[in-house]
Amino acid sequence: MKPKTHSRFVRSIYFWVGIVATLAYRIVIVLNHISPTWVLASWYIGTLGFIIYFAHRYQISELRAKLIKRNSLSEKISRGDQLSAEDKEAIEYIFKTLQSSREKWNYIFIFVSSVLALMAGIYLDFIAK
């Protein structure tokens, strides 16, 4: 099995699904003060988006782990063994998917939007009343 990375377009779709899901969840605190219908819509969009995004991230993590285990890459590298062509392809896939991944940007966005949502929630629930 030769592992293949997704196209840039597909990776962008997953990235933006994660961003939209995060925003949909974080905006719920504001929507609570506007409309219950919008709260529900936002919650469902966020939940569906997270299902898609994290299922994708899980698949990639599992493939990386399987490649490392199946090819005994940790042991071979520790011992300084010669790597086969298949081993090199596996390592190339792992490095390529780590380098091309924008998941760290999703994590940064989740962190920043969570802080902003917390601040908005405190303001709307305790200060603006």
BELWO-V850644 format. One record per pair of residues at least 4 apart in sequence whose C-alpha atoms are under 7 Angstrom apart, sorted by the first residue. I is the first residue (numbers start at 1). GAP is how many residues later the second one is. If there is no record, write none. Layout:
BEGIN
i=I gap=GAP
i=I gap=GAP
END
This chain:
BEGIN
i=3 gap=87
i=3 gap=90
i=4 gap=89
i=5 gap=88
i=5 gap=92
i=6 gap=4
i=6 gap=5
i=7 gap=4
i=8 gap=4
i=9 gap=4
i=10 gap=4
i=11 gap=4
i=12 gap=4
i=13 gap=4
i=14 gap=4
i=14 gap=39
i=15 gap=4
i=15 gap=87
i=16 gap=4
i=17 gap=4
i=17 gap=32
i=17 gap=36
i=18 gap=4
i=18 gap=31
i=18 gap=32
i=18 gap=35
i=18 gap=88
i=19 gap=4
i=19 gap=87
i=20 gap=4
i=21 gap=4
i=21 gap=24
i=21 gap=25
i=21 gap=26
i=21 gap=28
i=21 gap=29
i=22 gap=4
i=22 gap=24
i=22 gap=88
i=23 gap=4
i=24 gap=4
i=24 gap=18
i=24 gap=19
i=24 gap=21
i=24 gap=22
i=25 gap=17
i=25 gap=18
i=25 gap=21
i=26 gap=87
i=26 gap=88
i=26 gap=91
i=27 gap=4
i=27 gap=90
i=28 gap=4
i=28 gap=11
i=28 gap=14
i=29 gap=88
i=29 gap=92
i=31 gap=4
i=31 gap=7
i=31 gap=8
i=32 gap=4
i=32 gap=7
i=35 gap=4
i=36 gap=4
i=37 gap=4
i=38 gap=4
i=39 gap=4
i=40 gap=4
i=41 gap=4
i=42 gap=4
i=43 gap=4
i=44 gap=4
i=45 gap=4
i=46 gap=4
i=47 gap=4
i=48 gap=4
i=49 gap=4
i=50 gap=4
i=51 gap=4
i=52 gap=4
i=53 gap=4
i=54 gap=4
i=55 gap=4
i=56 gap=4
i=57 gap=4
i=58 gap=4
i=59 gap=4
i=60 gap=4
i=61 gap=4
i=62 gap=4
i=63 gap=4
i=64 gap=4
i=64 gap=30
i=65 gap=4
i=66 gap=4
i=67 gap=4
i=67 gap=23
i=68 gap=4
i=68 gap=5
i=68 gap=6
i=69 gap=4
i=71 gap=16
i=72 gap=4
i=73 gap=4
i=74 gap=4
i=75 gap=4
i=76 gap=4
i=76 gap=5
i=77 gap=4
i=83 gap=4
i=83 gap=5
i=84 gap=4
i=85 gap=4
i=86 gap=4
i=87 gap=4
i=88 gap=4
i=89 gap=4
i=90 gap=4
i=91 gap=4
i=92 gap=4
i=93 gap=4
i=94 gap=4
i=95 gap=4
i=96 gap=4
i=97 gap=4
i=102 gap=4
i=103 gap=4
i=104 gap=4
i=105 gap=4
i=106 gap=4
i=107 gap=4
i=108 gap=4
i=109 gap=4
i=110 gap=4
i=111 gap=4
i=112 gap=4
i=113 gap=4
i=114 gap=4
i=115 gap=4
i=116 gap=4
i=117 gap=4
i=118 gap=4
i=119 gap=4
i=120 gap=4
i=121 gap=4
i=122 gap=4
i=122 gap=5
i=123 gap=4
i=123 gap=5
i=124 gap=4
i=124 gap=5
i=125 gap=4
END
